[in-house]
């Protein structure tokens, strides 16, 4: 599914309100008392959404074609007030893409904000945990609602970064820190082959990760021979993820790269989500990736490892002999027997 994220406007209020109500009634309302449900529906009416948009720190909508499929609103930089996905498009990476766009906006526009909090309904707790939020309270009841206070430390992905430089080792994702465009849009498509020349063009923009010529050319050739998920902005390809199928249970991220000007917009997360959903639909159970291990100090690959950890990958073992001269860290992402959010 192709998803585009953009800033919300007053013109979106009617559609956003309808989407919020549909999602709330389908997934959350059963945990609330009737009076609390009525209050929420009233406060999230089209007029209520417009009033919130007027003072929001950030608000965004997700579109699949002409249809709005997601809505996010942050009344304050440190508070995520609303994140709803059309029930017909749930578990397709829409919510994660909206959060990644919001996260980058906060980190760019409000750099002093270190933590974002929210009140999670019982249904949503697992989803927010997958995004990096952790509970900071037990479940509580308030005026007929049920919720758990959760928080996400925004710098968690960067805290392990160390000085150093090494390039072109293993499957890599480039995740630098240029300021993103809050209104940036992109689409994800695949799986399909990718022309080697297109892959090579992107890889050559990332010498910090793909500086070894023989490895770069191998990754470019693999893109044409293996299935890929591709990120595009209009007609321009801005990133790709190549998959290597090992057996019916396991697929590996062979290579992943995004052009430097589009890092930290949620593109990498969207590519991983699309790949995981595709592999799950084929009854696959595991995604794996190899990258430079932590015993070799390197700032770029520290960010690579932090990215994959944020996408649900778990470190398994660091191998000293698999890549002669370079420690190789194996990470895996279980897909729960083919069920992927």
Residue, then its C-alpha position, 0 to 999 in steps of 0.5 A: x500500500x502506498x502511503x503519503x504523509x502531509x501536514x493536516x489543515x482545516x480542510x481535513x477536519x470533517x474527514x479526520x473526525x469521521x476517521x477518528x470516530x470510526x477507529x475509536x468505536x471499532x477499537x477503543x470505545x468498548x473499554x470506556x463507559x458510555x458517558x466518556x464515549x459521548x464526551x470523546x465523540x463530542x470533543x472530536x467532532x469536525x469543529x472540535x478537530x478544527x479547534x485543536x488544529x488551530x493550536x496544535x504543535x503538529x498535526x498530520x494526515x496519511x493518505x492512500x490514494x485519495x483516501x485519508x487513512x490516518x490522523x495524528x495530532x500533538x497539542x504540545x510538543x511533549x504530548x501525543x494527543x491523537x493517533x488514529x488509523x482507519x480500521x480498514x487500513x490497520x496493521x499496514x504501517x500507517x500509524x508507525x509512519x505518522x509517528x515517525x513524521x511527528x517524531x522528526x518534526x518535534x526533534x527538529x522544531x522543538x529540539x529541547x523536547x526530550x520525551x513525548x507522553x500519551x495516554x494509551x487505551x488497552x487496545x493500543x498499548x502493544x502498538x505504542x510499545x512497538x514504537x518505543x513507548x514505555x508505561x510510566x503508570x499502571x492502568x488507571x480509570x478517569x471519568x469513565x476512560x481506561x488508559x495507561x500513561x506511556x512515554x518515549x525518550x526521543x534520544x534513545x536511538x542516538x544514545x549509543x553513537x560513538x565517534x569513528x568511521x567505517x564504510x561498506x560493511x554488511x546490510x546497512x541503513x543510513x540514518x543521519x540527522x539533516x532537518x526534514x520537511x514536515x510536509x514531506x511525502x513519499x510512497x512505498x511500493x513492492x516487491x519488485x526488482x530494481x534497476x542496478x543503475x538506480x540502486x547504485x545512484x542511491x548507494x553512491x550518495x552514502x559513502x559513510x556506509x557504502x564506501x567499499x566499491x566491490x560491496x557497493x556494486x554487489x548490492x546494486x546487482x543484487x537489487x536487480x535480482x532480488x525483491x525490493x521495496x522502493x520509496x519514491x517521491x513522485x517519479x524519483x526513487x529516494x530509497x530501497x530495501x532489498x530482501x534475500x530469501x533463505x528458506x520458507x521461514x526466513x528472509x534477510x534484509x540484504x541492503x537498505x539505503x535512503x538518499x541523505x536528504x530524506x533521512x529520519x522522515x519515517x521512510x526506513x520504518x515504512x520500508x521495514x514494515x512493508x517488507x515484514x507484512x509481505x513476508x508474513x503474508x507468505x507465512x514467513x516467521x523471521x526477518x534478519x539483518x547483519x551489520x557491523x557489530x558494536x565491538x568495532x566503534x563506529x558512529x554511523x553503524x551505531x545509528x544503524x543498530x539503533x534503527x533496527x532495534x527501534x524496528x523490533x530487531x533483536x541482537x542474537x550474536x556477534x561473529x568475529x570470523x563471518x566477515x574477515x576483519x570486521x565483527x558481524x552482528x546478527x539481528x532478528x525480528x520474529x514475525x509471530x508465526x506470520x502475524x505482523x502489525 
